[in-house]
Amino acid sequence: MTDNAISSAVIIGAGIFGVSTGVHLARRGIDVTIVNDGPPANGASGRSLSWLNSSRMRSLPYHRLRMAGIDRYRTLSARNPDAGWLRFDGGLTWDADDERNEIDAACRHEVSLGYDARRLSAAEVARVTPGVDARAITPQGAIFNPGEGWVDLPMLIGMLLREFSALGGVLVTDQGAARAVIEGGRAVGAETAKGGRFRADGVVLATGPAVPKMAAESGLAIDDGTPLALLVQTRPLAHPLRAVLNTPRVAVRPAPGGTFALDADWAAEEGVKRRADGGYEIDEAVVAALLAEAGRVMEGNPRLDVATIGVGGKPIPGDGEPVVGAFKAVAGYHVAFSHSGATLGLIVGELLADEIATGTEHPMLATFRPERFTAG
């Protein structure tokens, strides 16, 4: 261990970022406590589409981080070849038939990065990936990315927590809201609404959409672009679709047990209203329309039925890039806040734990530091 190393840490949040970081710290022999307001994966990780990808266009450092994230999932898949909660059956995407269609530009960009991308006409899709209604594909065609996949985050989190417990980690749930305790310019632990007090050498803030507000309470700025998200989980259905579909009106992701996860930005915008008490009202007609859109892009146009609906904030920083690393203004205080939490879940936990344990910044996180929101 270096002079900057710690012997204990408390993590606020039991989603994928918090749990992954906790496991990696525990593997290093650090005493770790994870505190959560409710049960594990009760926030954004429990309502994520969880599509493992680095498709379309983004900054090169972000692309590289996502590719490293996918690499860690491939290692995990090799160690768990029969896992029904982690699959690499590819992703298929197409855009609307209008002036915003970027399929040609997106495919050329992906190929330029060495990202496995195949431009397909509607007639070619069936021989490449099953379960798609080719009539739904727009004239510009689709992109098939054979290296993409999906993960069921609650199942992954459950597996990681079993290892965490075996390594001596402590999970404390149903604590209500928590806050970092800062004394003398240093984070020294966490306190919860139920009176729990947890002292530690370092603190990790990993509460998904709540991160910007919680950081602000400590005088720390993170620009917030978090929108509402709506995720519909269907009842089981025998269907040949295996790839993740990202289409103009709906995203469809296979899920364990023959179920499917569905989301769309328009559905959240049109179908969810926040109540004064903090809860949500869901428009059943919008949910029905989302189910119909999913059935329209699937082979045979099946009728899909709702099993569960998840609603809440989708963690997205104001500039769209991940926020990972130490708050320079408060010693011992670290953060993990990002969109694409599923794709980044394992790699962010690994790299952040390395920084916390050694006190050495990792170069892959150089552009994602939280102080960029206060610089200048």
C-alpha positions in Angstrom: 0.0 0.0 0.0 1.1 3.6 -0.7 1.1 6.5 1.8 -2.2 7.5 0.3 -3.8 4.1 0.7 -6.8 3.6 3.0 -7.9 0.7 5.2 -11.7 1.4 5.2 -14.3 2.8 3.0 -18.1 3.5 3.1 -20.0 3.5 -0.2 -23.4 5.3 -0.4 -25.5 3.4 -3.0 -26.0 -0.3 -3.8 -26.4 0.0 -7.5 -23.9 -1.4 -10.0 -21.3 1.4 -9.5 -21.4 1.2 -5.7 -21.4 -2.6 -5.5 -18.7 -3.1 -8.2 -16.5 -0.6 -6.4 -17.1 -2.3 -3.1 -16.2 -5.7 -4.4 -13.0 -4.4 -6.0 -12.0 -2.7 -2.7 -12.8 -5.8 -0.7 -10.7 -7.9 -3.0 -7.8 -5.6 -2.0 -8.4 -6.3 1.7 -10.0 -3.0 2.5 -12.9 -3.0 5.0 -16.0 -1.8 3.1 -19.5 -0.9 4.1 -22.2 -0.3 1.5 -25.2 1.7 2.7 -28.4 2.0 0.7 -31.7 3.7 1.2 -33.7 0.5 0.3 -32.8 -2.9 -1.0 -29.9 -3.4 -3.5 -30.6 -2.3 -7.1 -33.7 -0.4 -6.1 -32.7 2.7 -8.2 -31.5 3.2 -11.7 -29.8 -0.2 -11.8 -33.1 -1.9 -11.3 -34.8 -0.1 -14.3 -31.9 0.0 -16.8 -32.2 -1.3 -20.4 -28.6 -2.6 -19.7 -27.5 -2.8 -23.3 -23.8 -3.4 -23.5 -22.5 -1.3 -26.3 -20.3 1.6 -27.6 -22.3 2.3 -30.7 -22.9 5.6 -32.5 -20.8 8.7 -31.7 -19.1 10.0 -28.6 -15.7 11.2 -27.4 -12.8 8.8 -27.9 -12.0 8.5 -24.2 -15.6 7.6 -23.5 -15.6 5.0 -26.3 -12.4 3.5 -25.0 -13.8 3.3 -21.5 -17.0 1.6 -22.8 -14.9 -0.9 -24.8 -12.9 -1.7 -21.6 -16.3 -2.2 -19.9 -17.4 -4.6 -22.5 -14.1 -6.5 -22.3 -14.7 -7.1 -18.5 -18.2 -8.5 -19.3 -16.6 -10.9 -21.8 -14.3 -12.2 -19.2 -17.2 -12.6 -16.8 -19.2 -14.4 -19.5 -16.3 -16.8 -20.1 -16.3 -17.6 -16.4 -20.1 -18.0 -16.4 -20.9 -19.6 -19.8 -24.3 -20.7 -18.8 -25.5 -17.5 -17.2 -28.9 -16.6 -18.4 -28.4 -13.0 -17.3 -25.5 -12.1 -19.5 -25.6 -12.5 -23.3 -23.6 -11.4 -26.3 -26.1 -11.9 -29.2 -25.5 -8.6 -30.9 -27.4 -5.3 -31.3 -29.5 -4.1 -34.2 -30.3 -0.4 -34.7 -32.1 1.7 -37.3 -33.3 5.3 -37.5 -36.5 7.0 -38.6 -37.1 7.6 -42.3 -36.5 11.4 -42.2 -33.8 14.0 -42.3 -32.4 13.0 -38.9 -31.5 9.5 -40.2 -27.8 9.0 -39.4 -27.3 5.3 -40.2 -24.8 5.8 -42.9 -22.7 8.3 -40.9 -22.9 6.2 -37.8 -21.8 3.0 -39.5 -18.9 4.7 -41.2 -17.8 6.2 -37.8 -18.1 2.9 -36.0 -16.0 1.1 -38.7 -13.4 3.9 -38.5 -12.9 3.0 -34.8 -12.6 -0.7 -35.5 -16.0 -1.3 -33.9 -17.7 -4.3 -35.5 -20.5 -2.8 -37.5 -22.4 -4.3 -40.5 -24.8 -2.2 -42.6 -27.8 -4.3 -43.6 -30.8 -3.8 -45.8 -34.1 -5.0 -44.4 -33.9 -8.1 -46.6 -30.5 -9.0 -45.2 -31.5 -8.8 -41.5 -33.2 -12.2 -41.2 -30.1 -14.2 -42.2 -28.0 -12.3 -39.7 -30.1 -12.1 -36.6 -33.5 -13.7 -36.0 -36.8 -12.4 -34.6 -37.1 -9.0 -36.4 -40.0 -7.9 -38.5 -38.1 -6.6 -41.6 -41.1 -4.5 -42.6 -40.3 -2.1 -39.7 -36.8 -1.3 -40.9 -36.6 2.0 -42.7 -35.2 2.3 -46.3 -31.8 3.5 -45.1 -31.3 0.1 -43.5 -29.9 -1.0 -40.2 -26.6 -1.5 -38.4 -25.9 -4.9 -36.8 -23.2 -4.9 -34.1 -22.4 -8.6 -33.4 -20.2 -7.8 -30.4 -22.9 -6.1 -28.4 -24.9 -7.7 -25.6 -27.0 -7.2 -22.5 -26.9 -7.9 -18.8 -29.5 -8.2 -16.1 -28.1 -5.8 -13.5 -30.1 -6.9 -10.4 -28.9 -10.5 -11.0 -25.3 -9.3 -11.5 -25.5 -7.2 -8.4 -26.8 -10.1 -6.4 -23.8 -12.2 -7.6 -21.3 -9.5 -6.7 -22.9 -9.0 -3.3 -22.4 -12.7 -2.5 -18.7 -12.3 -3.2 -18.6 -9.0 -1.3 -20.1 -10.7 1.8 -17.7 -13.7 1.5 -14.8 -11.2 1.5 -16.1 -9.6 4.7 -17.9 -6.7 3.2 -20.9 -5.3 5.1 -24.2 -4.3 3.3 -26.6 -2.1 5.3 -30.0 -1.7 3.6 -33.2 0.3 4.1 -31.5 3.2 5.8 -33.3 6.0 4.1 -31.4 8.9 2.6 -27.7 9.1 3.5 -25.1 11.9 3.4 -21.4 12.1 3.5 -19.8 13.3 6.7 -17.1 15.9 6.1 -14.9 17.1 8.9 -11.9 19.4 8.4 -12.2 19.3 4.7 -12.1 15.5 4.6 -14.8 12.8 4.1 -14.8 10.6 7.2 -17.9 8.5 6.8 -21.6 8.6 6.2 -24.8 9.1 8.2 -28.3 7.9 7.3 -31.8 9.1 7.9 -32.3 6.2 10.3 -29.4 7.3 12.5 -26.7 5.0 11.2 -23.2 6.3 11.5 -20.4 4.7 9.5 -16.8 6.0 9.9 -14.2 5.3 7.2 -11.0 6.6 5.6 -12.8 7.2 2.3 -16.3 7.7 1.0 -17.8 6.9 -2.4 -21.0 8.6 -3.7 -22.8 6.3 -6.1 -26.5 7.1 -5.8 -27.4 7.4 -9.5 -29.7 10.3 -10.2 -29.3 11.6 -6.7 -25.6 12.3 -7.1 -25.7 15.9 -8.3 -28.0 17.0 -5.5 -26.1 15.1 -2.8 -22.8 16.6 -4.1 -24.3 20.1 -4.0 -25.2 19.6 -0.4 -21.4 19.3 0.3 -20.7 22.4 -1.9 -19.6 20.4 -4.9 -20.8 21.0 -8.4 -21.9 18.4 -11.0 -23.9 19.5 -13.9 -27.1 17.3 -14.2 -28.9 16.2 -17.3 -31.0 13.5 -15.7 -34.3 12.9 -17.4 -37.2 10.6 -16.3 -37.0 7.1 -17.6 -39.7 4.4 -18.0 -38.8 0.7 -18.3 -41.4 -1.9 -19.0 -40.7 -5.6 -18.2 -42.9 -8.0 -20.1 -44.3 -11.4 -19.1 -42.6 -14.4 -20.6 -43.1 -15.0 -24.3 -41.6 -17.7 -26.6 -39.9 -15.7 -29.3 -36.7 -16.0 -31.4 -35.4 -12.4 -30.9 -31.9 -12.5 -29.3 -30.3 -9.2 -30.3 -31.0 -5.9 -28.5 -33.1 -3.7 -30.8 -32.7 0.1 -30.8 -35.3 1.5 -33.1 -36.9 4.9 -33.7 -39.8 4.3 -31.3 -38.7 1.6 -28.9 -35.7 -0.3 -27.6 -36.2 -4.0 -27.0 -33.9 -6.1 -24.9 -34.2 -9.8 -24.3 -34.2 -10.7 -20.6 -34.0 -13.8 -18.5 -36.9 -16.3 -18.6 -38.2 -15.3 -22.0 -39.2 -11.8 -21.0 -38.3 -8.5 -22.6 -37.3 -5.1 -21.4 -38.7 -2.1 -23.2 -38.0 1.6 -23.1 -38.3 4.8 -25.2 -37.6 8.5 -24.4 -41.0 9.6 -25.7 -42.8 7.1 -23.5 -41.2 8.6 -20.4 -41.9 12.2 -21.6 -45.5 11.6 -22.5 -46.5 8.9 -20.0 -44.9 9.8 -16.6 -45.9 12.7 -14.4 -44.2 13.5 -11.0 -46.7 13.9 -8.1 -46.3 16.5 -5.4 -45.5 13.7 -2.9 -42.5 12.6 -5.1 -44.2 9.6 -6.6 -45.2 9.1 -10.2 -48.4 8.8 -12.3 -48.1 6.5 -15.3 -50.4 6.8 -18.3 -51.6 3.3 -19.1 -52.3 4.4 -22.7 -48.7 5.3 -23.3 -47.5 2.0 -21.8 -49.9 0.2 -24.2 -48.5 2.2 -27.1 -45.0 1.2 -26.1 -46.0 -2.4 -26.0 -47.6 -2.1 -29.4 -44.4 -0.5 -30.8 -42.3 -3.4 -29.5 -44.7 -6.0 -31.0 -44.5 -4.1 -34.3 -40.7 -4.5 -34.7 -40.7 -8.2 -33.6 -41.2 -11.1 -35.9 -44.9 -12.2 -35.9 -45.9 -9.0 -34.2 -46.6 -10.7 -30.9 -48.9 -9.2 -28.2 -46.8 -8.3 -25.2 -48.1 -8.0 -21.7 -46.8 -6.0 -18.8 -45.2 -7.7 -15.8 -43.6 -4.7 -14.1 -43.0 -1.0 -14.7 -40.0 0.9 -13.4 -39.9 4.7 -13.2 -37.3 7.1 -12.1 -34.3 9.3 -13.1 -31.9 8.1 -15.7 -28.4 9.2 -14.5 -26.9 11.5 -17.2 -24.3 14.2 -16.4 -25.0 17.6 -18.0 -22.3 17.2 -20.6 -23.1 13.5 -21.3 -19.7 12.3 -20.2 -19.1 10.1 -17.1 -18.2 11.7 -13.8 -15.7 9.4 -12.0 -13.0 10.0 -9.4 -12.0 12.1 -6.4 -13.5 15.4 -5.5 -10.3 17.5 -5.2 -11.9 20.0 -2.8 -12.7 17.3 -0.2 -10.1 14.7 0.6 -11.2 11.1 0.6 -14.5 11.8 -1.2 -15.1 10.0 -4.5 -17.9 9.8 -7.0 -19.3 7.6 -9.8 -22.1 9.1 -11.9 -22.8 8.3 -15.5 -25.2 7.2 -18.2 -24.4 3.7 -19.6 -24.1 2.4 -16.1 -24.5 -1.2 -17.2 -21.7 -1.0 -19.8 -19.4 0.8 -17.5 -20.4 -1.0 -14.3 -17.5 -3.4 -13.9 -14.7 -1.2 -15.3 -15.6 1.9 -13.4 -15.7 -0.1 -10.1 -12.3 -1.6 -10.9 -10.6 1.7 -11.9 -12.2 3.8 -9.1 -11.2 1.2 -6.5 -7.7 1.2 -7.8 -7.5 5.0 -7.4 -9.0 4.9 -3.9 -6.7 2.1 -2.7 -3.5 3.4 -4.2 -4.0 7.2 -4.3 -2.9 7.1 -7.9 -5.1 8.5 -10.7 -5.8 6.2 -13.6 -5.2 7.7 -17.0 -8.4 6.3 -18.5 -10.4 8.5 -16.1 -8.4 11.7 -16.9 -11.2 13.5 -18.8 -14.0 12.4 -16.5 -12.9 14.2 -13.3 -15.7 16.0 -11.4 -13.7 19.2 -11.1 -14.4 19.9 -14.8 -17.7 21.5 -13.7 -15.9 24.1 -11.5 -12.8 24.7 -13.6 -12.4 28.2 -14.9 
